[in-house]
Amino acid sequence: MKLTLESNLQFQQDAIKSITDLFEGQPMEDSILEYDLKEKGTLNLINGVGNNLVLSEEQILNNLQNIQETNEVEKSTGLDGMHFSIEMETGTGKTYVYLRTIYELNELYGFKKFVIVVPSVAIREGVLKNLEITHEHFQNLYDNTPINFQVYDSRKVSTLRGFATTNTIEVLVINIDSFAKDENIINKPNDKLTGQKPIEFIQATKPFVIVDEPQNMETEKRIEAINNLKPLCTLRYSATHRNSYNLAYSLNPVKAYDLGLVK
């Protein structure tokens, strides 16, 4: 049985636009940064491709306040770091929204490197399944834009080299417990990467970090671990935020009920 996905649900479009409009004014030609990974013994032949943001925090804040006014949510008086929250009631397509936001950020601005951080193995597998199910749908919507997605595997850290060097959309799905401790393989020098720490390949790309169910990642250690990914910004998606940093969009239970999305 083939699943039919709807591409024009207004509340999902509004959630997507609430993130893409944050970067209004970002020139596409400035959104990609090429750099040397400087791996030992490679004569600097390995080039990396990462995200690059040229907008000031002042411009981002101004964009955010315009979005908040449109969406009738409380205006931020200052940027609480580069963290932005999307509130979506359970069952309204949160995962679809943030996966499509990846394509939109690429189409509008040229951004290419994304990390999805999840709190559990079950959610990780669910995200991977969603990536597989929606792949053809998004390929049809976005003119077969090349995309690679993978789940982080500590036994295959060399795949992070590909994440850092390819010039296509790269999506890495990773469990918070895989990188929140110093003793995790990702945080230790690795012979497969000529002595570099695997996490350095992620950090170098300045990824968009998408946090699924961030209320499960509010401990000091987990917050520090997410910041250590060196994200360009952090996008936080949940129905039950503990902290709504720079709330950009809210589809709360009342609104979801009024729209007939939940019973």
RODO-2510 file (C-alpha; in nm, 4 decimals, decimal comma):
residues 263
     n   res          X          Y          Z
     1     m     0,0000     0,0000     0,0000
     2     k     0,1394     0,3392    -0,0997
     3     l     0,1027     0,6224     0,1512
     4     t    -0,0415     0,9479     0,0191
     5     l     0,1109     1,2585     0,1758
     6     e    -0,0574     1,5978     0,1599
     7     s     0,1707     1,8841     0,0637
     8     n    -0,0561     2,1857     0,1102
     9     l    -0,1882     2,1764     0,4676
    10     q    -0,1884     2,5415     0,5719
    11     f    -0,0942     2,4890     0,9373
    12     q     0,2116     2,2889     0,8302
    13     q     0,3050     2,5503     0,5709
    14     d     0,2783     2,8159     0,8423
    15     a     0,5109     2,6184     1,0726
    16     i     0,7669     2,5764     0,7934
    17     k     0,7506     2,9425     0,6946
    18     s     0,7976     3,0424     1,0586
    19     i     1,1482     2,8987     1,0392
    20     t     1,2457     2,9856     0,6825
    21     d     1,1431     3,3502     0,7317
    22     l     1,3973     3,3785     1,0142
    23     f     1,6658     3,3936     0,7463
    24     e     1,5000     3,6437     0,5160
    25     g     1,7755     3,8556     0,3642
    26     q     2,0358     3,5770     0,3646
    27     p     2,1961     3,5696     0,0157
    28     m     2,2043     3,2196    -0,1318
    29     e     2,5558     3,2704    -0,2690
    30     d     2,6861     3,3277     0,0865
    31     s     2,5174     3,0277     0,2510
    32     i     2,7859     2,7698     0,1772
    33     l     3,1351     2,7746     0,3220
    34     e     3,4162     2,5584     0,1872
    35     y     3,7001     2,4774     0,4240
    36     d     3,9988     2,2462     0,4706
    37     l     3,9456     1,9589     0,7110
    38     k     4,3231     1,9413     0,7612
    39     e     4,3361     1,5698     0,8245
    40     k     4,6865     1,4499     0,9044
    41     g     4,8657     1,2954     0,6094
    42     t     4,6148     1,4106     0,3459
    43     l     4,8065     1,7174     0,2209
    44     n     4,4880     1,9172     0,2848
    45     l     4,3251     1,7550    -0,0168
    46     i     4,0020     1,6943     0,1707
    47     n     3,7697     1,9925     0,1420
    48     g     3,4657     2,0353     0,3582
    49     v     3,1321     2,2000     0,2776
    50     g     2,9416     2,3742     0,5544
    51     n     2,6670     2,6255     0,6257
    52     n     2,7458     2,9950     0,6490
    53     l     2,5218     3,2651     0,7987
    54     v     2,5870     3,6295     0,7134
    55     l     2,2817     3,7838     0,8817
    56     s     2,3435     3,9647     1,2103
    57     e     2,1628     3,8638     1,5297
    58     e     1,9825     4,1969     1,5059
    59     q     1,8427     4,1018     1,1629
    60     i     1,7434     3,7558     1,2887
    61     l     1,5672     3,9092     1,5899
    62     n     1,3801     4,1526     1,3666
    63     n     1,2691     3,8655     1,1416
    64     l     1,1665     3,6625     1,4478
    65     q     0,9560     3,9466     1,5886
    66     n     0,7749     3,9865     1,2551
    67     i     0,7032     3,6113     1,2522
    68     q     0,5806     3,6190     1,6126
    69     e     0,3491     3,9096     1,5363
    70     t     0,2025     3,7226     1,2380
    71     n     0,1592     3,4048     1,4435
    72     e     0,0196     3,5875     1,7476
    73     v     0,2775     3,4565     1,9907
    74     e     0,4633     3,6585     2,2525
    75     k     0,7412     3,8683     2,1022
    76     s     1,0997     3,8037     2,2061
    77     t     1,2748     4,1154     2,3370
    78     g     1,6142     3,9650     2,2560
    79     l     1,7557     3,6493     2,1039
    80     d     1,7832     3,3769     2,3657
    81     g     2,0755     3,2360     2,1760
    82     m     2,0155     3,0969     1,8268
    83     h     1,7431     2,8630     1,9559
    84     f     1,3979     2,8678     1,7986
    85     s     1,0955     2,6695     1,9136
    86     i     0,8038     2,5287     1,7186
    87     e     0,5088     2,4003     1,9204
    88     m     0,2958     2,1425     1,7396
    89     e     0,0303     1,9282     1,9004
    90     t     0,0884     1,5535     1,8767
    91     g    -0,0550     1,4064     1,5573
    92     t    -0,0263     1,7221     1,3455
    93     g     0,2802     1,6183     1,1444
    94     k     0,5721     1,7611     1,3419
    95     t     0,8290     1,5289     1,1798
    96     y     0,6976     1,5987     0,8295
    97     v     0,7227     1,9711     0,9029
    98     y     1,0851     1,9703     1,0108
    99     l     1,1907     1,7350     0,7303
   100     r     1,0265     1,9606     0,4743
   101     t     1,1825     2,2642     0,6430
   102     i     1,5210     2,1118     0,5537
   103     y     1,4303     2,1130     0,1849
   104     e     1,2904     2,4658     0,2075
   105     l     1,6015     2,6029     0,3792
   106     n     1,8073     2,4489     0,1008
   107     e     1,5840     2,5748    -0,1795
   108     l     1,5526     2,9298    -0,0444
   109     y     1,9023     2,9853     0,0913
   110     g     2,1258     2,6952    -0,0101
   111     f     2,1914     2,5536     0,3400
   112     k     2,3019     2,1898     0,3245
   113     k     2,4076     2,0381     0,6572
   114     f     2,1503     1,9235     0,9138
   115     v     2,1657     1,7126     1,2315
   116     i     1,8493     1,5718     1,3900
   117     v     1,9013     1,4995     1,7602
   118     v     1,6581     1,2563     1,9230
   119     p     1,6170     1,1456     2,2859
   120     s     1,5698     0,7711     2,2311
   121     v     1,6281     0,4788     1,9970
   122     a     1,2532     0,4489     1,9329
   123     i     1,2251     0,8100     1,8131
   124     r     1,5455     0,7698     1,6106
   125     e     1,3959     0,4742     1,4254
   126     g     1,0734     0,6671     1,3730
   127     v     1,2614     0,9593     1,2170
   128     l     1,4556     0,7253     0,9898
   129     k     1,1292     0,5625     0,8790
   130     n     0,9833     0,9069     0,8072
   131     l     1,2870     0,9981     0,5978
   132     e     1,2336     0,6822     0,3930
   133     i     0,8561     0,7231     0,3591
   134     t     0,8704     1,0901     0,2597
   135     h     1,1714     1,0635     0,0267
   136     e     0,9812     1,0157    -0,2997
   137     h     0,7217     1,2753    -0,1952
   138     f     0,9892     1,5390    -0,1319
   139     q     1,1839     1,4440    -0,4441
   140     n     0,8703     1,5161    -0,6460
   141     l     0,8118     1,8470    -0,4667
   142     y     1,1717     1,9671    -0,4864
   143     d     1,2778     1,8645    -0,8358
   144     n     1,4849     1,5620    -0,7312
   145     t     1,7179     1,7643    -0,5090
   146     p     2,0021     1,5289    -0,4071
   147     i     1,9937     1,4351    -0,0392
   148     n     2,1802     1,1839     0,1758
   149     f     2,0518     1,0760     0,5150
   150     q     2,2070     0,8435     0,7670
   151     v     2,1831     0,7353     1,1277
   152     y     2,5017     0,7860     1,3276
   153     d     2,6720     0,4537     1,3991
   154     s     2,9730     0,4568     1,6333
   155     r     3,1093     0,1523     1,4455
   156     k     3,1137     0,3476     1,1186
   157     v     3,2478     0,6886     1,2175
   158     s     3,4274     0,7267     0,8845
   159     t     3,0878     0,8035     0,7234
   160     l     3,1067     1,1427     0,8980
   161     r     3,3772     1,2353     0,6499
   162     g     3,1114     1,2107     0,3791
   163     f     2,8739     1,4209     0,5870
   164     a     3,1351     1,6951     0,6044
   165     t     3,2615     1,6884     0,2466
   166     t     2,9681     1,6301     0,0108
   167     n     2,8061     1,9225    -0,1657
   168     t     2,4484     1,7937    -0,1297
   169     i     2,1913     1,8083     0,1496
   170     e     2,3230     1,5908     0,4320
   171     v     2,0990     1,4787     0,7187
   172     l     2,2462     1,2978     1,0187
   173     v     2,0110     1,1441     1,2760
   174     i     2,1781     1,0930     1,6136
   175     n     2,0699     0,9882     1,9606
   176     i     2,1668     1,2356     2,2344
   177     d     2,3234     0,9515     2,4347
   178     s     2,5701     0,8895     2,1506
   179     f     2,7544     1,2158     2,2087
   180     a     2,6618     1,3562     2,5506
   181     k     2,9533     1,1949     2,7391
   182     d     3,3267     1,2512     2,7022
   183     e     3,3820     0,8771     2,6792
   184     n     3,1522     0,8401     2,3769
   185     i     3,3451     0,7241     2,0692
   186     i     3,2391     1,0355     1,8783
   187     n     3,4275     1,2570     2,1275
   188     k     3,7593     1,0674     2,1243
   189     p     4,0455     1,0745     1,8703
   190     n     3,9892     0,7990     1,6158
   191     d     4,2384     0,6064     1,4023
   192     k     3,9808     0,5705     1,1226
   193     l     3,9841     0,9491     1,0938
   194     t     4,3636     0,9858     1,1229
   195     g     4,3469     1,0797     1,4862
   196     q     4,0698     1,3360     1,4653
   197     k     3,7613     1,3246     1,6828
   198     p     3,4538     1,2195     1,4784
   199     i     3,2521     1,5077     1,6244
   200     e     3,4917     1,7565     1,4648
   201     f     3,3574     1,6604     1,1225
   202     i     3,0083     1,7627     1,2364
   203     q     3,1234     2,0808     1,4096
   204     a     3,3115     2,1998     1,1012
   205     t     2,9905     2,2137     0,8951
   206     k     2,8057     2,4517     1,1336
   207     p     2,4930     2,2382     1,1000
   208     f     2,1334     2,3272     1,1583
   209     v     2,0534     2,1162     1,4642
   210     i     1,6926     1,9994     1,4826
   211     v     1,5986     1,8796     1,8303
   212     d     1,3045     1,6392     1,8422
   213     e     1,1293     1,6419     2,1817
   214     p     1,3722     1,8918     2,3424
   215     q     1,1993     1,8719     2,6799
   216     n     1,3881     1,5427     2,7215
   217     m     1,7221     1,7173     2,6668
   218     e     1,7177     1,9988     2,9216
   219     t     1,9802     1,8664     3,1628
   220     e     2,3006     2,0681     3,1841
   221     k     2,5016     1,7843     3,0297
   222     r     2,2664     1,7417     2,7317
   223     i     2,2374     2,1155     2,6689
   224     e     2,6168     2,1365     2,6682
   225     a     2,6385     1,8393     2,4300
   226     i     2,4012     1,9997     2,1777
   227     n     2,5912     2,3290     2,1958
   228     n     2,9125     2,1326     2,1385
   229     l     2,7854     2,0384     1,7913
   230     k     2,8610     2,4048     1,7071
   231     p     2,5219     2,4586     1,5386
   232     l     2,4465     2,7512     1,3124
   233     c     2,1171     2,7476     1,5017
   234     t     1,9003     2,5039     1,6947
   235     l     1,5404     2,4324     1,5906
   236     r     1,3306     2,2754     1,8657
   237     y     1,0097     2,0823     1,7878
   238     s     0,7662     1,9514     2,0482
   239     a     0,4065     1,9486     2,1686
   240     t     0,5221     1,9940     2,5279
   241     h     0,8177     2,2316     2,5514
   242     r     0,9659     2,2789     2,8942
   243     n     1,1363     2,5998     2,7765
   244     s     1,0029     2,7760     2,4677
   245     y     1,3176     2,9550     2,3559
   246     n     1,2263     3,2201     2,0967
   247     l     0,8872     3,0615     2,0220
   248     a     0,8195     3,1171     1,6514
   249     y     0,5010     2,9157     1,5987
   250     s     0,2403     2,7573     1,8223
   251     l    -0,0177     2,4988     1,7261
   252     n    -0,1322     2,4271     2,0805
   253     p    -0,4132     2,1864     2,1815
   254     v    -0,6811     2,4580     2,1622
   255     k    -0,5798     2,5710     1,8125
   256     a    -0,5427     2,2108     1,6951
   257     y    -0,8932     2,1344     1,8237
   258     d    -1,0387     2,4469     1,6627
   259     l    -0,8870     2,3424     1,3295
   260     g    -1,0398     1,9954     1,3663
   261     l    -0,6968     1,8307     1,3774
   262     v    -0,7474     1,6474     1,7070
   263     k    -1,0503     1,5186     1,8949
***
